[in-house]
Amino acid sequence: MEIGWLVPSAWVGLVAVAVPIAVHLLARRRRTPVVVASVRFLAASERAAPSRHRIDDAALLAVRAAIVVAAVGALAGPQVRSAAREAAWSRRTVRAIVVSGDAAALAAPDASADRVRTFQSRGDLRAGLGAAVAWLEAEAPGAREIVVAGALREGMLDARDIQRVPAHVGLRFLPDDGGTPGRTMRWTTLGAKGEREIVEVAAAERYTAARVVAREVPSDPAAVVAVSAPGTSQAVAEQAREAALGRGAVVPPDANRRVRLEWGARPQGSRPLPDIAWMRRAAELVPPAFDLSAEEGVLVARIAGDVEIEAATAAIRTVVDAVFHQDLDRLEPNAIAPAVLATWSRPPGPMPVGGRPADEGDRRWLWGGALALVALETWMRRRPRIAS
């Protein structure tokens, strides 16, 4: 059997024991005058000096100090951990259901728990998981479990989020295989004429459907990818640009990136690019043969040699892939692999000894003892005393 304390910091209140001690040391005892007819028949005695620091009625002082100790102990919140109580805790289930998307039907089988609460993630599964942990820590002792139900996509959770869940809290995952809003994403593609299309991609386990939501056509076809070549080679360079962009390119939705390829220009030599993330990223991806520089927010790639359709098409495609580089695997709304969910899952563990569960009612015994001591103190204070 062990005794834990819900609010151990409350023991600081024991300093209040000094109050009844100070009262007993400083209080003057009341003396009742007695009227006598004559003092000549009283035996003479030597008057003794009264002691100001002598504790009067030590039993009453002990009772008052015990009242303070009992009240402080009740505020500290005692909790007795016996074998019977821990067995009762293990039979109790406290479950938090974190819903990602529309998974209301998945919560019904879990309504058999003693305490159940559902948390809607609202698009932020990490925040929903944190709210569930905070609620469980404030609940009464029992087998704690978190059920994550609904659309579980890569990037919603990772191993670090799982590590933040206390070890004694069980984890269970119920992925939803139906079509949910979490499976839909929008990509922005770059067309052959510089136009941008917003494509909505809905991916399911067995199919992928795409549709064009909006199209933006710039006034200048070369506003995004411009080419420059001397003389009659300009027409060949423009044909190479259309061929390179013919299969499209996925670009960031909020990207405002521009690139210009120049043939026949004199190399400027290697110069440091401005501290712009996408330009530095492009410089890491293109071969060293390209002479890169920046002019008014435009990445300029100078290429030596004549303009040939095949070589120019490959060069444009290389630069475009580097400038508008996107990791398509991260853009795909892929479901978290079942093997990963299996490694994250775990059964509920025993309530930790150092935990701070909700009050189980043990402090009421101390409050009852404090009230009994108050009644005793009242009787002792009012009882008749024999004058000394």
C-alpha positions as YAML, in Angstrom:
chain: A
units: angstrom
residues:
- id: 1
  name: MET
  ca: [0.00, 0.00, 0.00]
- id: 2
  name: GLU
  ca: [1.30, 3.43, -0.97]
- id: 3
  name: ILE
  ca: [0.07, 6.94, -0.35]
- id: 4
  name: GLY
  ca: [0.47, 9.56, -3.04]
- id: 5
  name: TRP
  ca: [-0.36, 13.24, -2.99]
- id: 6
  name: LEU
  ca: [-2.28, 15.06, -5.70]
- id: 7
  name: VAL
  ca: [-0.99, 18.52, -4.66]
- id: 8
  name: PRO
  ca: [2.23, 17.93, -2.68]
- id: 9
  name: SER
  ca: [3.07, 21.64, -2.78]
- id: 10
  name: ALA
  ca: [0.18, 22.25, -0.34]
- id: 11
  name: TRP
  ca: [2.37, 20.96, 2.51]
- id: 12
  name: VAL
  ca: [3.97, 24.40, 2.55]
- id: 13
  name: GLY
  ca: [0.88, 25.41, 4.53]
- id: 14
  name: LEU
  ca: [2.30, 23.66, 7.60]
- id: 15
  name: VAL
  ca: [3.90, 26.96, 8.50]
- id: 16
  name: ALA
  ca: [0.41, 27.92, 9.74]
- id: 17
  name: VAL
  ca: [1.04, 25.70, 12.79]
- id: 18
  name: ALA
  ca: [2.98, 28.64, 14.20]
- id: 19
  name: VAL
  ca: [-0.29, 30.60, 14.56]
- id: 20
  name: PRO
  ca: [-1.83, 28.63, 17.48]
- id: 21
  name: ILE
  ca: [1.58, 28.41, 19.16]
- id: 22
  name: ALA
  ca: [1.96, 32.19, 18.99]
- id: 23
  name: VAL
  ca: [-1.58, 32.64, 20.30]
- id: 24
  name: HIS
  ca: [-0.84, 30.47, 23.34]
- id: 25
  name: LEU
  ca: [2.42, 32.26, 24.09]
- id: 26
  name: LEU
  ca: [1.05, 35.78, 23.79]
- id: 27
  name: ALA
  ca: [-2.45, 35.42, 25.20]
- id: 28
  name: ARG
  ca: [-3.06, 36.41, 28.83]
- id: 29
  name: ARG
  ca: [-5.11, 34.12, 30.97]
- id: 30
  name: ARG
  ca: [-8.31, 35.67, 32.24]
- id: 31
  name: ARG
  ca: [-8.67, 35.73, 36.05]
- id: 32
  name: THR
  ca: [-12.03, 35.96, 37.82]
- id: 33
  name: PRO
  ca: [-12.06, 38.35, 40.80]
- id: 34
  name: VAL
  ca: [-13.44, 36.93, 44.09]
- id: 35
  name: VAL
  ca: [-15.08, 39.32, 46.62]
- id: 36
  name: VAL
  ca: [-14.16, 38.57, 50.26]
- id: 37
  name: ALA
  ca: [-15.19, 40.39, 53.44]
- id: 38
  name: SER
  ca: [-11.70, 40.63, 54.92]
- id: 39
  name: VAL
  ca: [-8.21, 39.56, 54.01]
- id: 40
  name: ARG
  ca: [-6.92, 39.31, 57.57]
- id: 41
  name: PHE
  ca: [-7.86, 35.66, 57.79]
- id: 42
  name: LEU
  ca: [-5.93, 34.79, 54.56]
- id: 43
  name: ALA
  ca: [-2.50, 33.29, 54.96]
- id: 44
  name: ALA
  ca: [0.29, 35.51, 53.74]
- id: 45
  name: SER
  ca: [2.22, 34.20, 50.73]
- id: 46
  name: GLU
  ca: [4.92, 35.54, 48.54]
- id: 47
  name: ARG
  ca: [3.74, 36.73, 45.12]
- id: 48
  name: ALA
  ca: [5.45, 34.99, 42.18]
- id: 49
  name: ALA
  ca: [6.16, 36.87, 38.99]
- id: 50
  name: PRO
  ca: [3.95, 35.58, 36.13]
- id: 51
  name: SER
  ca: [5.71, 33.96, 33.17]
- id: 52
  name: ARG
  ca: [4.76, 35.42, 29.82]
- id: 53
  name: HIS
  ca: [6.32, 32.61, 27.73]
- id: 54
  name: ARG
  ca: [4.83, 29.63, 29.52]
- id: 55
  name: ILE
  ca: [2.45, 27.55, 27.35]
- id: 56
  name: ASP
  ca: [-0.88, 27.33, 29.08]
- id: 57
  name: ASP
  ca: [-3.11, 24.28, 28.38]
- id: 58
  name: ALA
  ca: [-0.79, 22.17, 26.20]
- id: 59
  name: ALA
  ca: [-3.63, 19.76, 25.31]
- id: 60
  name: LEU
  ca: [-5.68, 22.56, 23.72]
- id: 61
  name: LEU
  ca: [-2.60, 23.72, 21.80]
- id: 62
  name: ALA
  ca: [-2.02, 20.19, 20.49]
- id: 63
  name: VAL
  ca: [-5.62, 19.96, 19.25]
- id: 64
  name: ARG
  ca: [-5.38, 23.31, 17.45]
- id: 65
  name: ALA
  ca: [-2.11, 22.32, 15.78]
- id: 66
  name: ALA
  ca: [-3.69, 19.01, 14.73]
- id: 67
  name: ILE
  ca: [-6.53, 20.93, 13.06]
- id: 68
  name: VAL
  ca: [-4.02, 22.84, 10.92]
- id: 69
  name: VAL
  ca: [-2.11, 19.65, 10.01]
- id: 70
  name: ALA
  ca: [-5.32, 17.82, 9.04]
- id: 71
  name: ALA
  ca: [-6.52, 20.71, 6.86]
- id: 72
  name: VAL
  ca: [-3.17, 21.04, 5.09]
- id: 73
  name: GLY
  ca: [-3.07, 17.28, 4.50]
- id: 74
  name: ALA
  ca: [-6.56, 17.39, 3.00]
- id: 75
  name: LEU
  ca: [-5.51, 20.21, 0.65]
- id: 76
  name: ALA
  ca: [-2.49, 18.13, -0.41]
- id: 77
  name: GLY
  ca: [-4.91, 15.46, -1.63]
- id: 78
  name: PRO
  ca: [-3.90, 12.05, -0.29]
- id: 79
  name: GLN
  ca: [-4.53, 9.00, -2.44]
- id: 80
  name: VAL
  ca: [-4.09, 5.50, -1.13]
- id: 81
  name: ARG
  ca: [-2.88, 3.02, -3.75]
- id: 82
  name: SER
  ca: [-3.93, -0.42, -2.59]
- id: 83
  name: ALA
  ca: [-4.08, -3.67, -4.55]
- id: 84
  name: ALA
  ca: [-7.88, -3.53, -4.61]
- id: 85
  name: ARG
  ca: [-7.91, 0.04, -5.87]
- id: 86
  name: GLU
  ca: [-5.37, -0.64, -8.64]
- id: 87
  name: ALA
  ca: [-7.45, -3.64, -9.72]
- id: 88
  name: ALA
  ca: [-10.48, -1.35, -9.94]
- id: 89
  name: TRP
  ca: [-8.46, 1.14, -11.98]
- id: 90
  name: SER
  ca: [-7.42, -1.56, -14.43]
- id: 91
  name: ARG
  ca: [-11.08, -2.45, -15.04]
- id: 92
  name: ARG
  ca: [-11.95, 1.18, -15.79]
- id: 93
  name: THR
  ca: [-11.44, 2.52, -19.33]
- id: 94
  name: VAL
  ca: [-10.91, 6.17, -20.17]
- id: 95
  name: ARG
  ca: [-10.79, 6.70, -23.93]
- id: 96
  name: ALA
  ca: [-10.18, 9.75, -26.11]
- id: 97
  name: ILE
  ca: [-11.18, 9.53, -29.78]
- id: 98
  name: VAL
  ca: [-9.36, 11.88, -32.16]
- id: 99
  name: VAL
  ca: [-11.25, 12.17, -35.45]
- id: 100
  name: SER
  ca: [-9.50, 13.14, -38.66]
- id: 101
  name: GLY
  ca: [-12.04, 14.08, -41.31]
- id: 102
  name: ASP
  ca: [-15.49, 12.52, -41.18]
- id: 103
  name: ALA
  ca: [-15.18, 9.38, -39.08]
- id: 104
  name: ALA
  ca: [-18.21, 9.64, -36.81]
- id: 105
  name: ALA
  ca: [-19.24, 6.07, -37.59]
- id: 106
  name: LEU
  ca: [-15.95, 4.74, -36.28]
- id: 107
  name: ALA
  ca: [-16.56, 6.17, -32.81]
- id: 108
  name: ALA
  ca: [-19.70, 4.13, -32.13]
- id: 109
  name: PRO
  ca: [-18.00, 0.80, -31.24]
- id: 110
  name: ASP
  ca: [-15.85, 2.59, -28.65]
- id: 111
  name: ALA
  ca: [-18.75, 4.05, -26.65]
- id: 112
  name: SER
  ca: [-18.51, 1.16, -24.15]
- id: 113
  name: ALA
  ca: [-15.72, 2.85, -22.17]
- id: 114
  name: ASP
  ca: [-16.39, 4.33, -18.73]
- id: 115
  name: ARG
  ca: [-15.32, 7.77, -19.92]
- id: 116
  name: VAL
  ca: [-15.26, 8.75, -23.61]
- id: 117
  name: ARG
  ca: [-14.60, 12.09, -25.27]
- id: 118
  name: THR
  ca: [-14.27, 12.86, -28.97]
- id: 119
  name: PHE
  ca: [-11.88, 15.48, -30.35]
- id: 120
  name: GLN
  ca: [-12.28, 16.82, -33.90]
- id: 121
  name: SER
  ca: [-8.83, 17.55, -35.31]
- id: 122
  name: ARG
  ca: [-10.12, 20.39, -37.56]
- id: 123
  name: GLY
  ca: [-7.36, 19.66, -40.05]
- id: 124
  name: ASP
  ca: [-4.61, 19.67, -37.40]
- id: 125
  name: LEU
  ca: [-4.23, 16.10, -36.14]
- id: 126
  name: ARG
  ca: [-1.26, 17.03, -33.93]
- id: 127
  name: ALA
  ca: [-3.34, 19.59, -32.02]
- id: 128
  name: GLY
  ca: [-6.16, 17.07, -31.60]
- id: 129
  name: LEU
  ca: [-3.73, 14.51, -30.22]
- id: 130
  name: GLY
  ca: [-2.30, 17.05, -27.75]
- id: 131
  name: ALA
  ca: [-5.80, 18.00, -26.54]
- id: 132
  name: ALA
  ca: [-6.62, 14.32, -25.99]
- id: 133
  name: VAL
  ca: [-3.47, 13.79, -23.90]
- id: 134
  name: ALA
  ca: [-4.26, 16.83, -21.73]
- id: 135
  name: TRP
  ca: [-7.81, 15.59, -21.11]
- id: 136
  name: LEU
  ca: [-6.66, 12.08, -20.18]
- id: 137
  name: GLU
  ca: [-4.12, 13.37, -17.67]
- id: 138
  name: ALA
  ca: [-6.88, 15.20, -15.78]
- id: 139
  name: GLU
  ca: [-9.27, 12.23, -15.69]
- id: 140
  name: ALA
  ca: [-9.75, 9.64, -12.96]
- id: 141
  name: PRO
  ca: [-7.27, 6.74, -12.87]
- id: 142
  name: GLY
  ca: [-7.91, 3.91, -15.30]
- id: 143
  name: ALA
  ca: [-6.73, 2.29, -18.49]
- id: 144
  name: ARG
  ca: [-6.08, 5.28, -20.73]
- id: 145
  name: GLU
  ca: [-6.33, 4.96, -24.50]
- id: 146
  name: ILE
  ca: [-6.34, 7.23, -27.54]
- id: 147
  name: VAL
  ca: [-8.11, 6.08, -30.70]
- id: 148
  name: VAL
  ca: [-7.16, 7.99, -33.87]
- id: 149
  name: ALA
  ca: [-9.82, 7.45, -36.52]
- id: 150
  name: GLY
  ca: [-10.39, 8.75, -40.02]
- id: 151
  name: ALA
  ca: [-8.15, 9.80, -42.88]
- id: 152
  name: LEU
  ca: [-4.54, 9.23, -41.81]
- id: 153
  name: ARG
  ca: [-2.22, 10.78, -44.37]
- id: 154
  name: GLU
  ca: [1.54, 11.11, -44.45]
- id: 155
  name: GLY
  ca: [2.67, 14.30, -42.75]
- id: 156
  name: MET
  ca: [-0.30, 14.47, -40.36]
- id: 157
  name: LEU
  ca: [1.66, 12.58, -37.68]
- id: 158
  name: ASP
  ca: [5.23, 11.36, -37.28]
- id: 159
  name: ALA
  ca: [7.29, 9.43, -34.73]
- id: 160
  name: ARG
  ca: [7.99, 12.58, -32.70]
- id: 161
  name: ASP
  ca: [4.26, 13.14, -32.15]
- id: 162
  name: ILE
  ca: [3.89, 9.56, -30.93]
- id: 163
  name: GLN
  ca: [6.78, 10.02, -28.48]
- id: 164
  name: ARG
  ca: [4.97, 12.98, -26.87]
- id: 165
  name: VAL
  ca: [2.14, 10.68, -25.80]
- id: 166
  name: PRO
  ca: [2.85, 9.30, -22.28]
- id: 167
  name: ALA
  ca: [3.98, 5.68, -22.28]
- id: 168
  name: HIS
  ca: [1.04, 4.49, -20.15]
- id: 169
  name: VAL
  ca: [-1.49, 5.80, -22.69]
- id: 170
  name: GLY
  ca: [-2.50, 3.19, -25.25]
- id: 171
  name: LEU
  ca: [-2.71, 4.05, -28.94]
- id: 172
  name: ARG
  ca: [-5.01, 2.55, -31.55]
- id: 173
  name: PHE
  ca: [-5.49, 3.63, -35.18]
- id: 174
  name: LEU
  ca: [-8.61, 3.14, -37.30]
- id: 175
  name: PRO
  ca: [-7.77, 4.41, -40.81]
- id: 176
  name: ASP
  ca: [-10.68, 5.29, -43.06]
- id: 177
  name: ASP
  ca: [-10.32, 3.77, -46.55]
- id: 178
  name: GLY
  ca: [-13.20, 5.74, -48.03]
- id: 179
  name: GLY
  ca: [-12.91, 8.99, -49.93]
- id: 180
  name: THR
  ca: [-12.37, 11.89, -47.55]
- id: 181
  name: PRO
  ca: [-11.40, 15.56, -47.93]
- id: 182
  name: GLY
  ca: [-7.97, 14.67, -46.62]
- id: 183
  name: ARG
  ca: [-7.24, 12.82, -49.87]
- id: 184
  name: THR
  ca: [-7.69, 15.86, -52.10]
- id: 185
  name: MET
  ca: [-4.87, 18.24, -52.95]
- id: 186
  name: ARG
  ca: [-4.32, 21.01, -55.45]
- id: 187
  name: TRP
  ca: [-1.28, 21.31, -57.62]
- id: 188
  name: THR
  ca: [-0.24, 24.17, -59.89]
- id: 189
  name: THR
  ca: [1.15, 23.18, -63.27]
- id: 190
  name: LEU
  ca: [3.12, 25.23, -65.78]
- id: 191
  name: GLY
  ca: [2.07, 24.88, -69.41]
- id: 192
  name: ALA
  ca: [3.96, 25.21, -72.67]
- id: 193
  name: LYS
  ca: [2.87, 28.82, -73.21]
- id: 194
  name: GLY
  ca: [3.65, 29.89, -69.65]
- id: 195
  name: GLU
  ca: [0.06, 29.43, -68.49]
- id: 196
  name: ARG
  ca: [-0.66, 28.05, -65.05]
- id: 197
  name: GLU
  ca: [-3.37, 25.54, -64.28]
- id: 198
  name: ILE
  ca: [-4.63, 24.67, -60.80]
- id: 199
  name: VAL
  ca: [-5.30, 20.94, -60.90]
- id: 200
  name: GLU
  ca: [-7.30, 19.24, -58.14]
- id: 201
  name: VAL
  ca: [-6.12, 15.69, -57.57]
- id: 202
  name: ALA
  ca: [-8.29, 13.23, -55.60]
- id: 203
  name: ALA
  ca: [-6.33, 10.09, -54.77]
- id: 204
  name: ALA
  ca: [-7.90, 6.92, -53.37]
- id: 205
  name: GLU
  ca: [-6.46, 3.50, -52.74]
- id: 206
  name: ARG
  ca: [-7.41, 2.21, -56.18]
- id: 207
  name: TYR
  ca: [-7.75, 5.28, -58.39]
- id: 208
  name: THR
  ca: [-6.58, 8.86, -58.94]
- id: 209
  name: ALA
  ca: [-8.82, 11.47, -60.54]
- id: 210
  name: ALA
  ca: [-7.69, 14.93, -61.65]
- id: 211
  name: ARG
  ca: [-9.56, 17.96, -62.95]
- id: 212
  name: VAL
  ca: [-8.55, 21.50, -63.86]
- id: 213
  name: VAL
  ca: [-10.04, 23.97, -61.38]
- id: 214
  name: ALA
  ca: [-8.68, 27.23, -62.79]
- id: 215
  name: ARG
  ca: [-6.40, 28.43, -65.57]
- id: 216
  name: GLU
  ca: [-4.25, 31.55, -65.58]
- id: 217
  name: VAL
  ca: [-2.82, 32.75, -68.90]
- id: 218
  name: PRO
  ca: [-0.19, 35.50, -68.62]
- id: 219
  name: SER
  ca: [-0.24, 38.42, -71.01]
- id: 220
  name: ASP
  ca: [3.37, 37.64, -71.94]
- id: 221
  name: PRO
  ca: [3.91, 33.96, -72.85]
- id: 222
  name: ALA
  ca: [7.55, 34.28, -71.86]
- id: 223
  name: ALA
  ca: [6.80, 35.78, -68.46]
- id: 224
  name: VAL
  ca: [7.75, 32.58, -66.62]
- id: 225
  name: VAL
  ca: [10.29, 30.87, -68.88]
- id: 226
  name: ALA
  ca: [11.97, 33.18, -71.37]
- id: 227
  name: VAL
  ca: [14.49, 32.22, -74.05]
- id: 228
  name: SER
  ca: [16.94, 34.44, -75.93]
- id: 229
  name: ALA
  ca: [19.09, 33.45, -78.89]
- id: 230
  name: PRO
  ca: [20.85, 35.44, -81.62]
- id: 231
  name: GLY
  ca: [19.27, 35.96, -85.03]
- id: 232
  name: THR
  ca: [17.25, 33.15, -86.56]
- id: 233
  name: SER
  ca: [18.09, 30.86, -83.62]
- id: 234
  name: GLN
  ca: [15.37, 32.62, -81.59]
- id: 235
  name: ALA
  ca: [12.62, 30.65, -83.35]
- id: 236
  name: VAL
  ca: [14.40, 27.39, -82.61]
- id: 237
  name: ALA
  ca: [14.79, 28.34, -78.97]
- id: 238
  name: GLU
  ca: [11.05, 29.10, -78.70]
- id: 239
  name: GLN
  ca: [10.19, 25.74, -80.27]
- id: 240
  name: ALA
  ca: [12.52, 24.07, -77.77]
- id: 241
  name: ARG
  ca: [10.75, 25.86, -74.90]
- id: 242
  name: GLU
  ca: [7.32, 24.63, -76.03]
- id: 243
  name: ALA
  ca: [8.66, 21.10, -76.41]
- id: 244
  name: ALA
  ca: [10.29, 21.18, -72.96]
- id: 245
  name: LEU
  ca: [7.12, 22.43, -71.28]
- id: 246
  name: GLY
  ca: [4.81, 20.21, -73.32]
- id: 247
  name: ARG
  ca: [4.40, 17.67, -70.55]
- id: 248
  name: GLY
  ca: [3.97, 20.39, -67.93]
- id: 249
  name: ALA
  ca: [5.78, 21.06, -64.67]
- id: 250
  name: VAL
  ca: [4.45, 21.02, -61.13]
- id: 251
  name: VAL
  ca: [5.21, 24.31, -59.37]
- id: 252
  name: PRO
  ca: [4.50, 25.62, -55.87]
- id: 253
  name: PRO
  ca: [1.06, 27.29, -55.75]
- id: 254
  name: ASP
  ca: [2.46, 30.54, -54.38]
- id: 255
  name: ALA
  ca: [5.63, 30.58, -56.49]
- id: 256
  name: ASN
  ca: [6.58, 33.76, -58.34]
- id: 257
  name: ARG
  ca: [9.68, 32.42, -60.03]
- id: 258
  name: ARG
  ca: [11.04, 33.46, -63.41]
- id: 259
  name: VAL
  ca: [13.89, 32.10, -65.46]
- id: 260
  name: ARG
  ca: [15.61, 33.16, -68.69]
- id: 261
  name: LEU
  ca: [17.90, 31.04, -70.84]
- id: 262
  name: GLU
  ca: [20.35, 32.82, -73.12]
- id: 263
  name: TRP
  ca: [22.38, 31.28, -75.95]
- id: 264
  name: GLY
  ca: [25.37, 32.92, -77.52]
- id: 265
  name: ALA
  ca: [25.88, 35.32, -74.61]
- id: 266
  name: ARG
  ca: [29.38, 35.80, -73.28]
- id: 267
  name: PRO
  ca: [29.80, 33.93, -69.96]
- id: 268
  name: GLN
  ca: [29.91, 36.27, -66.98]
- id: 269
  name: GLY
  ca: [31.88, 33.93, -64.78]
- id: 270
  name: SER
  ca: [30.68, 32.48, -61.49]
- id: 271
  name: ARG
  ca: [29.06, 35.09, -59.30]
- id: 272
  name: PRO
  ca: [27.29, 34.53, -55.98]
- id: 273
  name: LEU
  ca: [23.52, 34.35, -56.26]
- id: 274
  name: PRO
  ca: [21.33, 36.40, -53.93]
- id: 275
  name: ASP
  ca: [20.16, 34.74, -50.73]
- id: 276
  name: ILE
  ca: [16.93, 33.45, -52.27]
- id: 277
  name: ALA
  ca: [16.05, 29.87, -51.41]
- id: 278
  name: TRP
  ca: [14.71, 28.74, -54.78]
- id: 279
  name: MET
  ca: [17.67, 30.22, -56.67]
- id: 280
  name: ARG
  ca: [20.21, 28.48, -54.44]
- id: 281
  name: ARG
  ca: [18.22, 25.27, -54.72]
- id: 282
  name: ALA
  ca: [18.29, 25.54, -58.53]
- id: 283
  name: ALA
  ca: [22.03, 26.16, -58.48]
- id: 284
  name: GLU
  ca: [22.50, 22.89, -56.60]
- id: 285
  name: LEU
  ca: [20.46, 20.91, -59.13]
- id: 286
  name: VAL
  ca: [21.71, 22.19, -62.50]
- id: 287
  name: PRO
  ca: [25.06, 20.99, -63.93]
- id: 288
  name: PRO
  ca: [28.11, 23.24, -63.56]
- id: 289
  name: ALA
  ca: [28.11, 23.91, -67.32]
- id: 290
  name: PHE
  ca: [25.29, 26.42, -66.85]
- id: 291
  name: ASP
  ca: [26.45, 29.94, -66.01]
- id: 292
  name: LEU
  ca: [23.88, 31.20, -63.51]
- id: 293
  name: SER
  ca: [23.29, 34.75, -62.38]
- id: 294
  name: ALA
  ca: [20.37, 36.86, -61.16]
- id: 295
  name: GLU
  ca: [18.92, 40.02, -62.67]
- id: 296
  name: GLU
  ca: [16.00, 41.79, -60.96]
- id: 297
  name: GLY
  ca: [14.56, 38.60, -59.46]
- id: 298
  name: VAL
  ca: [15.05, 36.56, -62.64]
- id: 299
  name: LEU
  ca: [17.42, 33.57, -62.70]
- id: 300
  name: VAL
  ca: [19.50, 33.82, -65.87]
- id: 301
  name: ALA
  ca: [21.18, 30.71, -67.32]
- id: 302
  name: ARG
  ca: [23.75, 31.41, -70.06]
- id: 303
  name: ILE
  ca: [24.54, 28.51, -72.38]
- id: 304
  name: ALA
  ca: [27.50, 28.43, -74.73]
- id: 305
  name: GLY
  ca: [27.23, 26.97, -78.26]
- id: 306
  name: ASP
  ca: [24.69, 26.96, -81.05]
- id: 307
  name: VAL
  ca: [20.97, 26.43, -80.57]
- id: 308
  name: GLU
  ca: [19.92, 22.88, -81.57]
- id: 309
  name: ILE
  ca: [16.38, 21.75, -80.96]
- id: 310
  name: GLU
  ca: [17.15, 18.57, -79.02]
- id: 311
  name: ALA
  ca: [19.99, 19.99, -76.91]
- id: 312
  name: ALA
  ca: [18.06, 23.21, -76.25]
- id: 313
  name: THR
  ca: [14.95, 21.25, -75.22]
- id: 314
  name: ALA
  ca: [17.01, 19.17, -72.75]
- id: 315
  name: ALA
  ca: [18.69, 22.30, -71.37]
- id: 316
  name: ILE
  ca: [15.37, 24.09, -70.82]
- id: 317
  name: ARG
  ca: [13.89, 21.04, -69.18]
- id: 318
  name: THR
  ca: [16.88, 20.74, -66.84]
- id: 319
  name: VAL
  ca: [16.62, 24.36, -65.71]
- id: 320
  name: VAL
  ca: [12.82, 24.24, -65.33]
- id: 321
  name: ASP
  ca: [13.01, 21.07, -63.23]
- id: 322
  name: ALA
  ca: [15.61, 22.73, -61.02]
- id: 323
  name: VAL
  ca: [13.72, 26.02, -60.61]
- id: 324
  name: PHE
  ca: [10.28, 24.49, -60.08]
- id: 325
  name: HIS
  ca: [11.49, 21.43, -58.22]
- id: 326
  name: GLN
  ca: [8.82, 19.68, -56.18]
- id: 327
  name: ASP
  ca: [8.97, 16.40, -54.31]
- id: 328
  name: LEU
  ca: [5.87, 14.76, -55.78]
- id: 329
  name: ASP
  ca: [5.95, 11.97, -53.21]
- id: 330
  name: ARG
  ca: [5.30, 14.59, -50.51]
- id: 331
  name: LEU
  ca: [2.52, 16.20, -52.51]
- id: 332
  name: GLU
  ca: [0.68, 12.91, -53.00]
- id: 333
  name: PRO
  ca: [-1.96, 12.46, -50.29]
- id: 334
  name: ASN
  ca: [-0.64, 9.00, -49.45]
- id: 335
  name: ALA
  ca: [-2.06, 7.10, -46.52]
- id: 336
  name: ILE
  ca: [0.26, 6.25, -43.64]
- id: 337
  name: ALA
  ca: [1.47, 2.70, -44.22]
- id: 338
  name: PRO
  ca: [-0.24, 0.02, -42.09]
- id: 339
  name: ALA
  ca: [3.18, -1.21, -40.96]
- id: 340
  name: VAL
  ca: [3.96, 2.24, -39.54]
- id: 341
  name: LEU
  ca: [0.62, 2.40, -37.74]
- id: 342
  name: ALA
  ca: [1.31, -1.05, -36.29]
- id: 343
  name: THR
  ca: [4.63, 0.13, -34.80]
- id: 344
  name: TRP
  ca: [2.89, 3.17, -33.28]
- id: 345
  name: SER
  ca: [0.06, 1.12, -31.75]
- id: 346
  name: ARG
  ca: [0.30, -0.12, -28.15]
- id: 347
  name: PRO
  ca: [-2.04, -1.31, -25.40]
- id: 348
  name: PRO
  ca: [-2.81, 0.82, -22.32]
- id: 349
  name: GLY
  ca: [-0.25, 0.52, -19.52]
- id: 350
  name: PRO
  ca: [-0.59, 0.75, -15.74]
- id: 351
  name: MET
  ca: [-1.10, 4.12, -14.13]
- id: 352
  name: PRO
  ca: [2.34, 5.50, -13.18]
- id: 353
  name: VAL
  ca: [3.17, 5.93, -9.50]
- id: 354
  name: GLY
  ca: [4.19, 9.53, -10.04]
- id: 355
  name: GLY
  ca: [1.02, 10.39, -11.92]
- id: 356
  name: ARG
  ca: [-1.50, 12.97, -10.76]
- id: 357
  name: PRO
  ca: [-4.92, 11.39, -11.35]
- id: 358
  name: ALA
  ca: [-8.18, 12.98, -10.30]
- id: 359
  name: ASP
  ca: [-9.30, 12.98, -6.67]
- id: 360
  name: GLU
  ca: [-10.71, 9.63, -5.57]
- id: 361
  name: GLY
  ca: [-12.20, 10.99, -2.34]
- id: 362
  name: ASP
  ca: [-9.45, 10.08, 0.14]
- id: 363
  name: ARG
  ca: [-9.08, 13.66, 1.34]
- id: 364
  name: ARG
  ca: [-12.60, 13.62, 2.78]
- id: 365
  name: TRP
  ca: [-11.34, 11.54, 5.71]
- id: 366
  name: LEU
  ca: [-8.89, 14.27, 6.65]
- id: 367
  name: TRP
  ca: [-11.57, 16.91, 6.27]
- id: 368
  name: GLY
  ca: [-13.81, 14.85, 8.55]
- id: 369
  name: GLY
  ca: [-10.99, 14.53, 11.09]
- id: 370
  name: ALA
  ca: [-10.40, 18.27, 10.96]
- id: 371
  name: LEU
  ca: [-14.08, 18.95, 11.68]
- id: 372
  name: ALA
  ca: [-14.03, 16.50, 14.61]
- id: 373
  name: LEU
  ca: [-10.97, 18.25, 16.04]
- id: 374
  name: VAL
  ca: [-12.73, 21.61, 15.68]
- id: 375
  name: ALA
  ca: [-15.62, 20.26, 17.74]
- id: 376
  name: LEU
  ca: [-13.18, 18.94, 20.34]
- id: 377
  name: GLU
  ca: [-11.34, 22.28, 20.46]
- id: 378
  name: THR
  ca: [-14.63, 24.10, 21.02]
- id: 379
  name: TRP
  ca: [-15.53, 21.84, 23.96]
- id: 380
  name: MET
  ca: [-12.06, 22.15, 25.50]
- id: 381
  name: ARG
  ca: [-12.11, 25.92, 25.19]
- id: 382
  name: ARG
  ca: [-15.50, 26.26, 26.84]
- id: 383
  name: ARG
  ca: [-15.16, 23.64, 29.56]
- id: 384
  name: PRO
  ca: [-15.01, 24.98, 33.14]
- id: 385
  name: ARG
  ca: [-11.51, 25.34, 34.51]
- id: 386
  name: ILE
  ca: [-10.24, 25.08, 38.05]
- id: 387
  name: ALA
  ca: [-8.33, 28.20, 38.97]
- id: 388
  name: SER
  ca: [-4.82, 27.57, 40.15]
...
